Amino acid sequence: VDAYGLKGWVKVAAHANAGQGGDALLSAKRWWLLKGSERRSAGVLHAKTHSDSVVAHLGGAADRDAALALRGCRVYVRRGDFPALGADEYYWVDLLGLDVVNEAGVALGRVVDMIDNGAHSVLRIEYPTTAKDGRAATGERLIPFVGVYVKTVDRAAKQIVVDWEADY
């Protein structure tokens, strides 16, 4: 998101705070950076948490101008750098694309995104519907990703079962 200091450090807005999934950025020895169609990799010389973000010094970024040139890049790390999860914990990337059904077996749609509202994560689900003019359209459901609503996540079956009705 920005440069950090004068010696080539970058500031990154992580999807999760350190200790809650953001540790992957801190432990990775190499980051892959994507900006538009431009792709490159950079060795991580040092990374640490700073307030609500991650700051890092990357190989090849020797000064503030080099760090500023990286602004707008999306950062990716190897799956092997992700920390192990506990029971009933999931990485968002593993939930994307899963079908969502309610306890009665009614299909509610497919997870297309996750939202962090500060208190908890929210599943953003899209489903096919019909617009007022009769044309095909896409509807959206937002379901809090909390135990009271999410009953099971079966990654092998690519399905999430929720206590949620289609007309909510």
PyMOL commands that set and color helices and strands:
alter all, ss='L'
color gray80, all
select helices_A, chain A and resi 23-27+64-68+79-81+92-95
alter helices_A, ss='H'
color red, helices_A
select strands_A, chain A and resi 2-4+9-12+30-35+38-50+53-58+74-76+99-102+107-116+121-130+136-144+150-154+159-162
alter strands_A, ss='S'
color yellow, strands_A
deselect
rebuild
show_as cartoon
